[in-house]
């Protein structure tokens, strides 16, 4: 059996590194740093999960059909509909402080004059019910976030759908022309 270098009565004479407190402090700070990073990572995952579940929460939608204007779409059941003119329909959320979505119909030759009223920040090509369309980010003053405008032509008419980016995209997924 191997002999211990130090006997029990001599343990108090063992030399300890003179920087032992510095080493312990660094180890403690390292542990705190790793724990803090873990907490931040878990917090951001929880935040993303809450946002995802809020987006996926069940919300019944209704169908709006306008044969005179030649389109139909689905909208949240809690929203109301207001016909602001013979060629324009507003979809208004239940919380009135939030912006709604407007669908207006113009003669297709009016596209140039309509585009002149916009402060186009970006534009991308999309498709709406099989028709080529433009999704425009309108950076008008005082609007935060910027407004999204979708322009699509069908049968000699120009359809303009305006509102917040998320709302317009949701409406455009259900937008169809009456054939």
Backbone as a chain_set.jsonl record, in Angstrom:
{"seq": "XXXXXXXXXXXXXXXXXXXXXXXXXXXXXXXXXXXXXXXXXXXXXXXXXXXXXXXXXXXXXXXXXXXXXXXXXXXXXXXXXXXXXXXXXXXXXXXXXXXXXXXXXXXXXXXXXXXXXXXXXXXXXXXXXXXXXXXXXXXXXXXXXXXXXXXXXXXXXXXXXXXXXXXXXXXXXXXXXXX", "coords": {"N": [[0.824, -1.162, 0.0], [0.5, 2.2, -0.827], [2.249, 4.892, 0.62], [0.893, 7.823, 2.062], [1.817, 11.121, 1.195], [1.481, 13.17, 2.946], [0.667, 13.178, 6.309], [-2.258, 12.939, 8.361], [-2.001, 14.676, 10.501], [-0.397, 16.596, 9.464], [-1.705, 18.076, 7.546], [-2.326, 20.771, 7.706], [-0.037, 22.02, 6.973], [0.231, 21.922, 4.257], [1.142, 23.386, 1.248], [-0.601, 25.943, -0.325], [-1.647, 27.285, -3.391], [-0.729, 30.636, -4.003], [-2.491, 32.321, -5.384], [-5.055, 31.378, -5.012], [-7.567, 32.508, -4.347], [-8.051, 34.231, -6.439], [-8.284, 32.412, -8.543], [-10.597, 31.006, -7.719], [-12.439, 33.127, -7.842], [-12.448, 33.717, -10.599], [-13.443, 31.302, -11.598], [-15.98, 31.34, -10.414], [-17.109, 33.652, -11.624], [-17.093, 32.752, -14.281], [-18.958, 30.648, -14.105], [-21.282, 32.137, -13.457], [-21.491, 33.674, -15.804], [-21.97, 31.689, -17.791], [-24.426, 30.701, -16.811], [-26.023, 33.012, -17.077], [-25.981, 33.384, -19.875], [-27.343, 31.05, -20.615], [-29.862, 31.58, -19.467], [-30.677, 33.836, -20.957], [-30.846, 32.685, -23.518], [-32.888, 30.737, -23.129], [-34.985, 32.454, -22.432], [-35.393, 33.904, -24.823], [-36.233, 31.853, -26.5], [-38.634, 31.129, -25.254], [-40.058, 33.526, -25.669], [-40.25, 33.57, -28.489], [-41.788, 31.273, -28.825], [-44.183, 32.039, -27.558], [-45.012, 34.105, -29.297], [-45.384, 32.624, -31.622], [-47.434, 30.836, -30.86], [-49.462, 32.672, -30.416], [-49.913, 33.614, -32.986], [-50.9, 31.333, -34.176], [-53.25, 30.887, -32.901], [-56.66, 29.957, -32.795], [-58.861, 31.622, -34.857], [-61.906, 32.478, -35.999], [-62.888, 32.967, -39.412], [-64.698, 34.906, -41.789], [-66.465, 34.954, -44.932], [-66.342, 37.405, -47.446], [-68.13, 38.616, -50.131], [-68.294, 40.332, -53.145], [-70.048, 40.911, -55.796], [-70.449, 42.978, -57.63], [-68.012, 44.357, -57.631], [-66.385, 42.269, -58.229], [-64.879, 40.359, -56.667], [-63.924, 38.12, -53.978], [-63.163, 37.405, -50.562], [-61.646, 36.276, -47.473], [-62.093, 37.285, -44.088], [-61.264, 38.287, -40.691], [-63.605, 37.198, -38.256], [-64.285, 38.883, -36.165], [-63.932, 41.392, -37.142], [-65.353, 44.323, -38.729], [-67.308, 45.44, -41.579], [-67.186, 48.143, -43.799], [-68.587, 50.025, -46.31], [-66.997, 52.344, -47.998], [-67.316, 53.701, -50.354], [-68.81, 53.286, -53.639], [-66.905, 51.832, -54.902], [-65.083, 50.974, -53.064], [-64.097, 49.191, -50.153], [-63.9, 48.885, -46.676], [-62.265, 47.016, -44.194], [-62.57, 46.674, -40.884], [-60.847, 46.391, -37.85], [-61.758, 44.946, -34.612], [-60.569, 46.296, -32.504], [-60.341, 49.525, -32.543], [-58.155, 51.214, -32.632], [-56.244, 49.998, -34.085], [-54.954, 49.66, -37.412], [-56.957, 48.975, -40.302], [-57.908, 47.104, -43.243], [-58.11, 48.097, -46.606], [-59.922, 47.7, -49.573], [-59.898, 48.729, -52.802], [-61.284, 49.5, -56.004], [-60.31, 50.316, -59.235], [-60.247, 51.798, -62.537], [-58.182, 50.101, -64.814], [-56.461, 51.735, -66.222], [-55.806, 53.751, -64.52], [-53.61, 53.186, -63.007], [-51.045, 54.422, -63.134], [-51.516, 57.055, -62.094], [-52.338, 56.342, -59.547], [-50.023, 55.14, -58.526], [-48.406, 57.406, -58.404], [-49.282, 58.667, -56.12], [-48.158, 57.243, -54.13], [-45.394, 56.666, -51.904], [-43.043, 54.943, -52.82], [-41.178, 52.529, -51.331], [-40.211, 49.934, -51.586], [-40.682, 47.244, -53.946], [-42.174, 44.255, -54.986], [-42.732, 41.434, -57.1], [-45.648, 39.474, -57.096], [-48.149, 36.866, -57.018], [-51.627, 36.822, -57.441], [-54.424, 34.994, -57.115], [-53.77, 33.676, -59.525], [-53.089, 35.807, -61.147], [-50.641, 38.22, -62.216], [-49.126, 40.405, -59.851], [-48.277, 43.324, -57.86], [-46.508, 43.874, -54.911], [-46.244, 46.459, -52.842], [-44.259, 48.469, -50.747], [-45.243, 51.141, -49.007], [-43.901, 54.006, -47.97], [-45.065, 56.232, -46.556], [-45.154, 59.389, -44.863], [-45.347, 59.508, -41.304], [-46.457, 57.03, -40.968], [-46.183, 54.113, -39.243], [-45.897, 50.793, -38.693], [-44.64, 50.842, -42.097], [-46.981, 51.119, -44.791], [-48.508, 48.477, -46.633], [-49.211, 47.927, -50.011], [-51.052, 46.232, -52.346], [-51.235, 45.759, -55.745], [-53.248, 44.632, -58.313], [-54.27, 43.545, -61.504], [-57.288, 42.74, -63.205], [-59.445, 41.749, -65.652], [-59.693, 44.353, -66.882], [-59.878, 45.963, -64.682], [-58.355, 47.515, -61.827], [-57.217, 46.386, -58.829], [-56.679, 47.512, -55.596], [-55.215, 46.793, -52.62], [-54.857, 47.755, -49.364], [-53.032, 48.253, -46.305], [-51.682, 47.227, -43.091], [-48.567, 45.4, -43.233], [-48.758, 42.622, -42.306], [-51.556, 42.188, -42.11], [-52.456, 42.683, -44.748], [-51.095, 40.666, -46.157], [-52.288, 38.392, -45.021], [-54.964, 38.735, -45.859], [-54.599, 38.656, -48.622], [-53.965, 36.03, -49.091], [-56.375, 34.796, -49.198], [-57.768, 36.085, -51.145], [-59.747, 36.242, -54.024], [-60.839, 36.306, -57.438], [-64.066, 36.812, -58.854], [-65.283, 34.726, -61.211]], "CA": [[0.0, 0.0, 0.0], [1.318, 3.404, -0.964], [2.211, 5.8, 1.766], [0.507, 9.201, 1.757], [2.9, 12.074, 1.35], [1.186, 13.951, 4.145], [-0.145, 12.512, 7.306], [-3.39, 13.732, 8.792], [-1.576, 15.731, 11.423], [0.396, 17.593, 8.745], [-2.488, 18.692, 6.476], [-2.31, 22.226, 7.803], [1.224, 22.514, 6.439], [0.239, 21.794, 2.802], [1.252, 24.691, 0.589], [-1.704, 26.253, -1.232], [-1.245, 28.288, -4.373], [-0.965, 31.976, -3.454], [-3.581, 32.972, -6.119], [-6.236, 30.521, -4.94], [-8.792, 33.311, -4.333], [-8.235, 34.716, -7.805], [-8.764, 31.268, -9.323], [-11.986, 30.793, -7.326], [-13.245, 34.246, -8.346], [-12.595, 33.53, -12.047], [-14.341, 30.169, -11.777], [-17.319, 31.799, -10.035], [-17.573, 34.542, -12.692], [-17.364, 31.897, -15.439], [-20.223, 29.968, -13.848], [-22.34, 33.149, -13.57], [-21.583, 34.027, -17.217], [-22.637, 30.574, -18.48], [-25.817, 30.676, -16.349], [-26.683, 34.168, -17.676], [-26.191, 33.073, -21.295], [-28.414, 30.058, -20.675], [-31.12, 32.252, -19.162], [-31.031, 34.668, -22.111], [-31.247, 31.786, -24.602], [-34.184, 30.159, -22.798], [-35.97, 33.537, -22.483], [-35.709, 34.22, -26.213], [-37.003, 30.726, -27.027], [-39.988, 31.267, -24.718], [-40.685, 34.66, -26.33], [-40.6, 33.137, -29.833], [-42.877, 30.302, -28.709], [-45.404, 32.773, -27.264], [-45.422, 34.78, -30.515], [-45.849, 31.604, -32.549], [-48.735, 30.33, -30.426], [-50.443, 33.738, -30.602], [-50.243, 33.65, -34.401], [-51.615, 30.133, -34.546], [-54.479, 30.726, -32.136], [-57.817, 29.835, -33.675], [-59.693, 32.802, -35.016], [-62.794, 32.193, -37.128], [-62.918, 33.946, -40.497], [-65.917, 34.933, -42.59], [-66.25, 35.239, -46.347], [-66.984, 38.592, -48.003], [-68.236, 38.477, -51.585], [-68.857, 41.512, -53.777], [-70.164, 40.579, -57.215], [-70.32, 44.191, -58.436], [-66.589, 44.664, -57.756], [-65.77, 41.1, -58.823], [-63.922, 39.636, -55.825], [-64.321, 37.666, -52.649], [-62.033, 37.115, -49.682], [-61.992, 35.941, -46.093], [-61.647, 38.285, -43.122], [-61.528, 37.839, -39.313], [-65.017, 37.326, -37.882], [-64.469, 39.986, -35.219], [-63.818, 42.653, -37.868], [-66.582, 44.784, -39.369], [-67.153, 45.877, -42.971], [-67.779, 49.444, -44.108], [-68.441, 50.408, -47.715], [-66.709, 53.777, -47.975], [-67.868, 54.223, -51.609], [-69.271, 52.189, -54.486], [-65.749, 51.084, -55.405], [-64.121, 50.784, -51.982], [-64.612, 48.499, -48.967], [-62.971, 48.888, -45.548], [-62.384, 45.963, -43.197], [-62.164, 47.392, -39.678], [-60.676, 45.472, -36.714], [-62.575, 45.254, -33.442], [-59.835, 47.311, -31.747], [-60.348, 50.607, -33.524], [-56.869, 51.91, -32.708], [-55.421, 49.279, -35.059], [-55.37, 49.935, -38.794], [-57.658, 47.908, -40.994], [-57.525, 46.828, -44.623], [-59.003, 48.713, -47.574], [-59.887, 47.168, -50.936], [-60.479, 49.693, -53.74], [-61.246, 49.057, -57.392], [-60.141, 51.43, -60.166], [-60.027, 51.438, -63.924], [-56.776, 49.688, -64.907], [-55.656, 52.839, -66.788], [-55.491, 54.685, -63.438], [-52.486, 52.688, -62.21], [-49.981, 55.437, -63.075], [-51.879, 58.125, -61.157], [-52.351, 55.754, -58.205], [-48.623, 54.976, -58.117], [-47.857, 58.735, -58.094], [-49.673, 59.047, -54.76], [-47.416, 56.406, -53.197], [-43.963, 56.873, -51.677], [-42.636, 53.543, -52.955], [-39.91, 52.176, -50.692], [-39.792, 48.697, -52.25], [-41.74, 46.608, -54.72], [-41.843, 42.914, -55.443], [-43.768, 40.793, -57.899], [-46.315, 38.333, -56.482], [-49.275, 36.379, -57.805], [-52.89, 36.815, -56.707], [-55.425, 34.207, -57.842], [-53.268, 33.398, -60.867], [-52.782, 37.045, -61.872], [-49.441, 38.905, -61.722], [-49.453, 41.539, -58.981], [-47.145, 44.008, -57.234], [-46.629, 44.167, -53.482], [-45.489, 47.705, -52.675], [-44.126, 49.043, -49.412], [-45.491, 52.574, -49.105], [-43.254, 54.63, -46.81], [-45.641, 57.556, -46.342], [-44.786, 60.013, -43.59], [-46.229, 59.311, -40.163], [-46.957, 55.663, -40.884], [-45.246, 53.173, -38.646], [-44.983, 50.435, -39.762], [-45.012, 51.292, -43.43], [-48.173, 50.51, -45.348], [-48.337, 47.596, -47.782], [-50.234, 48.091, -51.033], [-50.987, 45.218, -53.398], [-51.943, 46.149, -56.962], [-53.446, 43.499, -59.216], [-55.236, 43.819, -62.574], [-58.1, 41.62, -63.65], [-60.61, 42.13, -66.454], [-59.79, 45.794, -67.105], [-59.965, 46.664, -63.4], [-57.174, 47.503, -60.961], [-57.575, 46.194, -57.432], [-55.655, 47.997, -54.664], [-55.473, 46.334, -51.249], [-53.95, 48.539, -48.515], [-53.095, 48.05, -44.861], [-50.398, 46.839, -42.505], [-48.016, 44.257, -43.976], [-49.3, 41.334, -41.881], [-52.975, 42.101, -42.452], [-52.611, 42.583, -46.203], [-50.654, 39.33, -46.576], [-53.317, 37.437, -44.605], [-56.121, 38.911, -46.732], [-54.261, 38.266, -49.996], [-53.952, 34.572, -49.18], [-57.744, 34.332, -49.431], [-58.365, 36.96, -52.165], [-60.035, 35.581, -55.298], [-61.717, 37.023, -58.365], [-65.277, 36.093, -59.248], [-65.107, 34.428, -62.637]], "C": [[0.879, 1.24, 0.0], [1.134, 4.282, 0.248], [1.776, 7.179, 1.304], [1.672, 10.121, 2.025], [2.722, 12.869, 2.641], [0.347, 13.11, 5.091], [-1.226, 13.471, 7.775], [-2.967, 14.886, 9.704], [-0.799, 16.837, 10.713], [-0.392, 18.306, 7.635], [-2.451, 20.207, 6.526], [-1.026, 22.82, 7.233], [1.294, 22.422, 4.913], [0.266, 23.189, 2.2], [0.097, 24.836, -0.403], [-1.245, 27.387, -2.12], [-1.631, 29.679, -3.862], [-2.086, 32.732, -4.177], [-4.882, 32.171, -6.05], [-7.53, 31.33, -4.965], [-9.089, 33.885, -5.71], [-8.8, 33.601, -8.688], [-10.223, 30.987, -8.992], [-12.904, 31.893, -7.867], [-13.482, 34.098, -9.85], [-13.555, 32.386, -12.332], [-15.784, 30.565, -11.468], [-17.902, 32.698, -11.127], [-17.895, 33.754, -13.96], [-18.696, 31.172, -15.296], [-21.398, 30.93, -14.005], [-22.563, 33.505, -15.036], [-22.323, 32.934, -18.004], [-24.115, 30.511, -18.085], [-26.611, 31.823, -16.981], [-26.948, 33.929, -19.155], [-27.306, 32.052, -21.47], [-29.775, 30.681, -20.43], [-31.589, 33.095, -20.344], [-31.526, 33.787, -23.254], [-32.63, 31.193, -24.34], [-35.269, 31.231, -22.873], [-36.354, 33.855, -23.915], [-36.495, 33.09, -26.851], [-38.434, 30.816, -26.534], [-40.731, 32.395, -25.402], [-41.112, 34.266, -27.738], [-41.762, 32.154, -29.799], [-44.189, 31.008, -28.425], [-45.912, 33.489, -28.507], [-46.009, 33.782, -31.508], [-47.22, 31.1, -32.143], [-49.814, 31.393, -30.573], [-50.866, 33.823, -32.062], [-51.109, 32.465, -34.804], [-52.912, 29.939, -33.774], [-55.67, 30.758, -33.094], [-58.605, 31.127, -33.672], [-60.602, 32.543, -36.217], [-62.791, 33.336, -38.144], [-64.24, 33.803, -41.247], [-65.551, 35.24, -44.039], [-67.026, 36.492, -46.742], [-66.964, 38.438, -49.519], [-68.923, 39.711, -52.147], [-68.878, 41.271, -55.283], [-70.022, 41.806, -58.103], [-68.842, 44.547, -58.672], [-65.789, 43.456, -58.247], [-64.73, 40.384, -57.989], [-64.599, 39.087, -54.587], [-63.055, 37.329, -51.878], [-62.55, 36.725, -48.318], [-61.387, 36.996, -45.18], [-61.978, 37.792, -41.718], [-62.975, 38.146, -38.901], [-65.267, 38.509, -36.951], [-64.39, 41.355, -35.908], [-65.176, 43.029, -38.469], [-66.269, 45.285, -40.779], [-67.862, 47.2, -43.138], [-67.532, 49.739, -45.579], [-68.24, 51.914, -47.747], [-67.153, 54.462, -49.263], [-68.332, 53.026, -52.422], [-68.123, 51.308, -54.953], [-64.714, 50.801, -54.323], [-64.798, 50.154, -50.766], [-63.524, 48.515, -47.906], [-63.3, 47.726, -44.62], [-61.749, 46.515, -41.924], [-62.024, 46.413, -38.51], [-61.517, 45.906, -35.521], [-61.899, 46.275, -32.535], [-59.595, 48.473, -32.704], [-59.021, 51.356, -33.633], [-55.92, 51.229, -33.695], [-55.898, 49.605, -36.472], [-56.03, 48.72, -39.424], [-57.087, 47.698, -42.383], [-58.58, 47.448, -45.524], [-58.811, 48.031, -48.918], [-60.618, 48.171, -51.821], [-60.307, 49.174, -55.148], [-61.252, 50.295, -58.286], [-60.154, 50.893, -61.595], [-58.537, 51.13, -64.071], [-55.881, 50.776, -65.499], [-55.239, 53.845, -65.718], [-54.28, 54.253, -62.609], [-51.381, 53.731, -62.068], [-50.299, 56.536, -62.074], [-51.935, 57.595, -59.717], [-50.927, 55.6, -57.68], [-47.978, 56.318, -57.76], [-48.193, 59.173, -56.679], [-48.887, 58.274, -53.703], [-45.967, 56.858, -53.08], [-43.34, 55.482, -51.64], [-41.235, 53.337, -52.389], [-39.333, 50.904, -51.321], [-40.985, 48.111, -52.979], [-41.275, 45.221, -55.127], [-43.041, 42.326, -56.17], [-44.312, 39.584, -57.145], [-47.415, 37.868, -57.433], [-50.505, 36.333, -56.913], [-53.931, 36.115, -57.573], [-55.031, 34.005, -59.308], [-52.911, 34.617, -61.687], [-51.495, 37.66, -61.329], [-49.852, 40.16, -60.939], [-48.16, 42.146, -58.448], [-47.454, 44.247, -55.773], [-45.682, 45.33, -53.197], [-45.44, 48.077, -51.198], [-44.2, 50.551, -49.571], [-44.967, 53.237, -47.841], [-43.766, 56.047, -46.588], [-45.282, 58.08, -44.957], [-45.834, 59.73, -42.518], [-46.791, 57.912, -40.04], [-45.871, 54.756, -40.339], [-46.028, 51.974, -38.166], [-45.492, 50.94, -41.101], [-46.222, 50.502, -43.927], [-47.789, 49.578, -46.502], [-49.516, 47.809, -48.72], [-50.024, 47.001, -52.084], [-51.847, 45.707, -54.557], [-52.028, 44.946, -57.881], [-54.53, 43.867, -60.228], [-55.979, 42.538, -62.922], [-59.293, 42.168, -64.42], [-60.773, 43.619, -66.648], [-59.922, 46.611, -65.832], [-58.652, 46.518, -62.64], [-57.658, 47.422, -59.523], [-56.402, 46.641, -56.573], [-56.068, 47.59, -53.256], [-54.418, 46.983, -50.372], [-54.147, 48.209, -47.051], [-51.721, 47.718, -44.324], [-49.89, 45.593, -43.224], [-48.633, 42.912, -43.599], [-50.757, 41.154, -42.279], [-53.181, 41.916, -43.947], [-52.203, 41.192, -46.682], [-51.697, 38.268, -46.21], [-54.541, 37.531, -45.52], [-55.812, 38.401, -48.139], [-54.188, 36.756, -50.156], [-55.344, 34.024, -49.502], [-58.444, 35.124, -50.529], [-58.537, 36.196, -53.469], [-60.955, 36.459, -56.132], [-62.938, 36.152, -58.664], [-65.204, 35.934, -60.759], [-66.434, 34.442, -63.342]], "O": [[1.868, 1.321, 0.728], [0.049, 4.404, 0.815], [2.234, 7.658, 0.267], [2.427, 9.921, 2.976], [3.689, 13.193, 3.33], [-0.58, 12.417, 4.673], [-1.108, 14.683, 7.598], [-3.556, 15.966, 9.648], [-0.565, 17.898, 11.291], [0.193, 19.064, 6.861], [-2.537, 20.861, 5.486], [-0.955, 24.033, 7.033], [2.308, 22.801, 4.325], [-0.5, 24.064, 2.602], [-0.145, 23.948, -1.219], [-0.56, 28.313, -1.687], [-2.733, 29.871, -3.348], [-2.596, 33.71, -3.628], [-5.722, 32.281, -6.944], [-8.51, 30.877, -5.555], [-10.25, 34.008, -6.099], [-9.701, 33.841, -9.491], [-11.018, 30.751, -9.902], [-14.021, 31.612, -8.301], [-14.594, 34.329, -10.326], [-14.397, 32.497, -13.223], [-16.705, 30.169, -12.182], [-19.058, 32.53, -11.514], [-18.873, 34.061, -14.642], [-19.472, 31.092, -16.248], [-22.404, 30.578, -14.621], [-23.709, 33.627, -15.47], [-23.211, 33.241, -18.8], [-24.97, 30.288, -18.943], [-27.758, 31.625, -17.379], [-28.035, 34.242, -19.642], [-28.127, 32.18, -22.379], [-30.742, 30.345, -21.114], [-32.769, 33.07, -20.694], [-32.527, 34.113, -23.892], [-33.461, 31.154, -25.247], [-36.374, 30.945, -23.335], [-37.535, 34.059, -24.2], [-37.361, 33.357, -27.684], [-39.365, 30.603, -27.312], [-41.919, 32.255, -25.695], [-42.226, 34.59, -28.15], [-42.634, 32.203, -30.667], [-45.219, 30.629, -28.983], [-47.116, 33.49, -28.762], [-47.014, 34.065, -32.159], [-48.092, 30.948, -32.999], [-50.971, 31.059, -30.83], [-52.034, 34.074, -32.357], [-51.962, 32.589, -35.683], [-53.603, 28.938, -33.967], [-55.673, 31.5, -34.076], [-58.969, 31.653, -32.621], [-60.114, 32.403, -37.338], [-62.704, 34.509, -37.782], [-64.816, 32.718, -41.322], [-64.458, 35.728, -44.325], [-68.207, 36.632, -46.422], [-65.922, 38.166, -50.115], [-69.999, 40.096, -51.689], [-67.859, 41.409, -55.959], [-69.522, 41.694, -59.222], [-68.466, 44.981, -59.761], [-64.632, 43.605, -58.64], [-63.775, 39.842, -58.546], [-65.685, 39.518, -54.198], [-62.018, 37.011, -52.459], [-63.745, 36.829, -48.038], [-60.314, 37.534, -45.455], [-62.876, 36.966, -41.555], [-63.49, 39.23, -39.173], [-66.359, 39.075, -36.955], [-64.748, 42.368, -35.306], [-66.032, 42.172, -38.687], [-65.111, 45.522, -41.123], [-68.992, 47.374, -42.683], [-66.391, 49.705, -46.039], [-69.186, 52.676, -47.549], [-67.349, 55.678, -49.274], [-68.26, 51.888, -51.959], [-68.34, 50.165, -55.355], [-63.583, 50.428, -54.634], [-65.912, 50.523, -50.395], [-62.368, 48.201, -48.188], [-64.463, 47.481, -44.3], [-60.55, 46.789, -41.885], [-62.966, 45.683, -38.203], [-61.934, 47.06, -35.42], [-62.585, 47.045, -31.862], [-58.731, 48.394, -33.578], [-58.786, 52.056, -34.618], [-54.912, 51.812, -34.095], [-57.09, 49.801, -36.705], [-55.693, 47.579, -39.108], [-55.945, 48.061, -42.668], [-59.778, 47.349, -45.26], [-57.682, 47.808, -49.354], [-61.804, 48.437, -51.625], [-59.327, 48.5, -55.463], [-62.076, 51.195, -58.126], [-60.081, 49.686, -61.821], [-57.709, 51.84, -63.5], [-54.667, 50.745, -65.301], [-54.401, 54.708, -65.982], [-53.96, 54.895, -61.608], [-50.837, 53.901, -60.977], [-49.436, 56.914, -61.281], [-51.616, 58.322, -58.776], [-50.658, 55.899, -56.517], [-47.094, 56.365, -56.904], [-47.463, 59.973, -56.093], [-48.939, 58.608, -52.519], [-45.385, 57.368, -54.038], [-43.135, 54.911, -50.569], [-40.252, 53.884, -52.887], [-38.129, 50.807, -51.559], [-42.137, 48.428, -52.682], [-40.137, 45.031, -55.557], [-44.192, 42.667, -55.9], [-43.549, 38.773, -56.621], [-47.582, 38.419, -58.521], [-50.444, 35.866, -55.776], [-54.275, 36.603, -58.65], [-55.856, 34.146, -60.21], [-52.467, 34.476, -62.827], [-51.266, 37.636, -60.12], [-50.786, 40.87, -61.31], [-47.087, 41.556, -58.569], [-48.52, 44.756, -55.427], [-44.463, 45.189, -53.301], [-46.447, 48.01, -50.492], [-43.331, 51.165, -50.19], [-45.527, 53.051, -46.761], [-42.967, 56.973, -46.445], [-45.127, 57.314, -44.006], [-47.035, 59.715, -42.784], [-47.533, 57.628, -39.098], [-44.784, 54.649, -40.906], [-46.815, 52.148, -37.235], [-46.626, 51.404, -41.219], [-46.445, 49.36, -43.524], [-46.856, 49.861, -47.254], [-50.667, 47.865, -48.289], [-48.934, 46.873, -52.643], [-53.023, 46.028, -54.386], [-51.017, 44.316, -58.193], [-55.567, 44.424, -59.87], [-55.423, 41.439, -62.939], [-60.064, 42.967, -63.889], [-61.897, 44.117, -66.586], [-60.064, 47.832, -65.896], [-57.935, 45.529, -62.791], [-58.411, 48.277, -59.057], [-55.269, 46.21, -56.785], [-57.125, 47.985, -52.763], [-53.222, 46.795, -50.595], [-55.257, 47.924, -46.602], [-50.714, 47.9, -45.009], [-50.681, 44.818, -43.762], [-48.997, 42.137, -44.483], [-51.148, 40.08, -42.736], [-53.989, 41.088, -44.369], [-52.886, 40.6, -47.518], [-51.958, 37.355, -46.993], [-55.094, 36.504, -45.913], [-56.664, 37.784, -48.777], [-54.339, 36.253, -51.27], [-55.473, 32.914, -50.02], [-59.611, 34.859, -50.82], [-57.595, 35.579, -53.965], [-61.74, 37.248, -55.604], [-62.85, 34.926, -58.719], [-65.076, 36.916, -61.489], [-66.494, 34.213, -64.55]]}, "num_chains": 1, "name": "protein.A"}
